[in-house]
């Protein structure tokens, strides 16, 4: 194992809060913004700045001992990592949504047809949810603008990630069911955690205390 602790950080909307969290528990964060470097070394820590979808992969395969990424990414990626701490920021929800006022019609159609069409960017999350509910669906994978799918007749429902729900409402949709609440998580590689339990646990404890003290 390398001497420096390597931490993969999800770029994007949660990164500013991640840097605040790391700084609050005494980790160096200078040099992590304002440049294009993706591997940054600072006082015994190596940071990997990665796309959120790649953070769990880096950690699961041992390219980083730790990572900070949204639980939404973990649920969809299905990578084998240890979730150590719920950091409490970057809160969002996986939901099932349908055109406002259409739920009864959709359920009636389901009784006749035996299946519903569901558009989503998150097929693994959607598939597991409907399997647990015992609802037969045809999943339609999209890369963006999932809210459009029911409006153009592509799907009956959607599964999407929302924070305020404003985009759903602006597109005439309403939440039918909440699947999961997500927030930023500290994750660890299983082998690294077994080998470096004390060092990793100490950092996890500091971050957990920081998260618990937040308003």
C-alpha positions as CSV (number, residue, x, y, z in Angstrom):
1,X,0.0,0.0,0.0
2,X,1.3,3.5,-0.8
3,X,2.4,5.7,2.1
4,X,0.1,8.6,1.3
5,X,-3.6,8.2,1.9
6,X,-5.4,8.7,-1.4
7,X,-8.9,10.1,-1.4
8,X,-11.1,10.3,-4.5
9,X,-13.4,13.4,-4.5
10,X,-16.5,13.8,-6.6
11,X,-16.3,16.9,-8.7
12,X,-19.4,19.0,-9.2
13,X,-22.0,20.4,-6.9
14,X,-20.8,18.7,-3.7
15,X,-17.1,19.5,-4.0
16,X,-17.3,22.9,-2.2
17,X,-18.9,21.3,0.8
18,X,-16.5,18.4,0.6
19,X,-13.5,20.8,0.8
20,X,-15.1,22.6,3.8
21,X,-15.6,19.3,5.6
22,X,-12.0,18.2,5.0
23,X,-10.6,21.5,6.0
24,X,-12.8,21.5,9.2
25,X,-11.2,18.2,10.3
26,X,-7.7,19.4,9.6
27,X,-6.9,18.0,6.2
28,X,-5.0,20.1,3.7
29,X,-7.2,21.4,0.8
30,X,-5.0,24.1,-0.7
31,X,-4.5,23.6,-4.4
32,X,-7.7,21.7,-5.0
33,X,-9.4,24.5,-6.8
34,X,-8.6,26.9,-9.6
35,X,-6.5,24.6,-11.8
36,X,-6.9,21.6,-14.1
37,X,-4.9,19.1,-12.1
38,X,-6.8,15.9,-11.3
39,X,-4.2,14.4,-8.9
40,X,-3.1,16.7,-6.1
41,X,-0.6,16.0,-3.4
42,X,-0.7,17.8,-0.1
43,X,1.0,16.9,3.2
44,X,0.7,13.2,3.1
45,X,-2.6,13.1,1.3
46,X,-3.2,12.5,-2.4
47,X,-6.5,13.7,-3.8
48,X,-8.0,12.3,-7.0
49,X,-10.6,14.7,-8.5
50,X,-13.0,12.6,-10.5
51,X,-16.4,12.5,-12.1
52,X,-18.9,11.4,-9.4
53,X,-19.7,8.2,-11.4
54,X,-16.0,7.2,-11.2
55,X,-15.3,7.8,-7.6
56,X,-16.8,4.5,-6.4
57,X,-14.9,2.6,-9.1
58,X,-11.6,4.1,-8.0
59,X,-12.3,3.1,-4.4
60,X,-13.7,-0.3,-5.1
61,X,-10.7,-1.3,-7.3
62,X,-8.1,0.1,-4.8
63,X,-6.9,3.1,-6.8
64,X,-8.0,5.2,-3.8
65,X,-8.4,4.1,-0.2
66,X,-11.2,6.5,0.5
67,X,-13.8,8.5,-1.5
68,X,-16.4,11.2,-1.0
69,X,-19.4,10.9,-3.3
70,X,-23.2,11.1,-3.3
71,X,-25.2,8.0,-2.2
72,X,-27.1,8.4,-5.4
73,X,-24.0,7.4,-7.3
74,X,-23.4,4.4,-5.0
75,X,-26.9,3.1,-5.4
76,X,-26.6,3.2,-9.2
77,X,-23.0,2.0,-9.5
78,X,-23.4,-1.1,-7.3
79,X,-19.7,-1.0,-6.6
80,X,-18.5,-3.0,-3.5
81,X,-17.3,-0.4,-1.1
82,X,-17.8,0.4,2.6
83,X,-20.0,3.3,3.5
84,X,-18.4,4.9,6.6
85,X,-20.1,8.2,7.2
86,X,-23.2,10.1,6.1
87,X,-21.8,13.6,5.7
88,X,-25.2,15.2,5.6
89,X,-24.8,17.6,2.6
90,X,-25.8,17.3,-1.0
91,X,-29.2,16.0,0.0
92,X,-31.4,14.8,-2.8
93,X,-34.1,12.1,-3.4
94,X,-34.7,9.3,-5.9
95,X,-38.4,9.5,-6.7
96,X,-41.0,8.0,-9.0
97,X,-42.9,10.8,-10.8
98,X,-45.9,10.9,-13.1
99,X,-47.9,13.6,-14.9
100,X,-50.0,15.4,-12.3
101,X,-53.4,13.8,-11.8
102,X,-52.6,10.7,-13.9
103,X,-51.9,8.2,-11.2
104,X,-55.3,6.5,-11.2
105,X,-55.3,6.3,-15.0
106,X,-51.8,4.8,-14.9
107,X,-52.8,2.1,-12.4
108,X,-55.9,1.3,-14.4
109,X,-53.8,0.9,-17.5
110,X,-51.4,-1.3,-15.6
111,X,-54.3,-3.6,-14.6
112,X,-55.1,-4.1,-18.3
113,X,-51.6,-4.2,-19.8
114,X,-49.6,-5.7,-16.9
115,X,-46.7,-3.3,-17.4
116,X,-45.8,0.4,-17.3
117,X,-43.1,2.2,-19.2
118,X,-40.6,4.1,-17.0
119,X,-37.9,6.4,-18.3
120,X,-34.8,7.0,-16.2
121,X,-31.2,7.9,-16.1
122,X,-30.8,5.4,-13.3
123,X,-31.9,1.9,-14.5
124,X,-30.4,-0.1,-11.6
125,X,-32.1,2.0,-9.0
126,X,-35.4,1.8,-10.9
127,X,-35.2,-1.9,-11.6
128,X,-34.5,-2.8,-7.9
129,X,-37.3,-0.5,-6.7
130,X,-40.0,-2.0,-9.0
131,X,-38.8,-5.5,-8.3
132,X,-39.2,-4.9,-4.6
133,X,-42.7,-3.5,-5.2
134,X,-43.6,-6.4,-7.5
135,X,-44.5,-4.0,-10.4
136,X,-43.7,-5.1,-13.9
137,X,-42.1,-2.2,-15.9
138,X,-40.3,-1.6,-19.2
139,X,-37.3,0.6,-18.4
140,X,-36.3,3.2,-21.0
141,X,-32.7,4.5,-20.5
142,X,-32.2,8.2,-21.2
143,X,-29.2,10.4,-20.7
144,X,-31.0,13.7,-19.9
145,X,-34.2,15.6,-19.7
146,X,-36.1,12.7,-18.3
147,X,-39.0,15.0,-17.4
148,X,-39.8,15.3,-21.1
149,X,-40.6,11.5,-21.5
150,X,-44.2,11.5,-20.3
151,X,-45.0,14.7,-22.1
152,X,-44.1,13.2,-25.5
153,X,-45.7,9.8,-24.8
154,X,-42.4,8.0,-24.3
155,X,-43.2,6.7,-20.8
156,X,-45.9,6.5,-18.2
157,X,-43.7,7.4,-15.3
158,X,-40.1,8.5,-14.6
159,X,-37.5,7.7,-12.0
160,X,-35.3,10.7,-11.3
161,X,-33.1,12.4,-8.8
162,X,-34.5,15.6,-7.3
163,X,-33.6,18.2,-4.7
164,X,-36.4,20.7,-4.5
165,X,-38.8,19.1,-7.0
166,X,-39.1,22.4,-8.9
167,X,-38.2,20.9,-12.3
168,X,-40.8,18.2,-11.9
169,X,-43.5,20.8,-11.1
170,X,-42.5,23.0,-14.0
171,X,-42.9,20.1,-16.3
172,X,-46.3,19.1,-15.0
173,X,-45.1,16.1,-12.9
174,X,-45.8,15.1,-9.4
175,X,-44.0,12.7,-7.0
176,X,-45.8,9.3,-6.8
177,X,-43.3,7.6,-4.5
178,X,-40.0,8.3,-2.8
179,X,-37.4,5.6,-3.4
180,X,-34.4,6.8,-1.3
181,X,-32.9,9.9,0.3
182,X,-29.3,10.5,-0.6
183,X,-26.4,12.6,0.6
184,X,-22.7,12.7,0.5
185,X,-20.9,9.7,1.9
186,X,-17.4,8.8,3.0
187,X,-16.6,5.4,1.5
188,X,-13.6,3.1,1.8
189,X,-12.0,0.3,-0.1
190,X,-12.5,-3.0,1.8
191,X,-8.9,-4.2,1.7
192,X,-7.5,-0.8,2.6
193,X,-9.9,-0.5,5.5
194,X,-8.8,-3.8,6.9
195,X,-5.1,-2.9,6.6
196,X,-5.3,0.7,7.7
197,X,-8.3,0.5,10.0
198,X,-6.9,2.9,12.7
199,X,-5.9,5.7,10.3
200,X,-9.1,5.5,8.3
201,X,-11.3,5.1,11.4
202,X,-9.7,8.2,13.0
203,X,-10.5,10.3,10.0
204,X,-14.0,8.8,9.7
205,X,-14.6,9.7,13.4
206,X,-13.6,13.3,12.9
207,X,-15.8,13.6,9.9
208,X,-18.7,12.0,11.7
209,X,-18.3,14.5,14.6
210,X,-18.2,17.4,12.1
211,X,-21.3,16.1,10.4
212,X,-23.1,15.7,13.7
213,X,-22.3,19.2,14.8
214,X,-23.7,20.8,11.6
215,X,-27.0,22.8,12.1
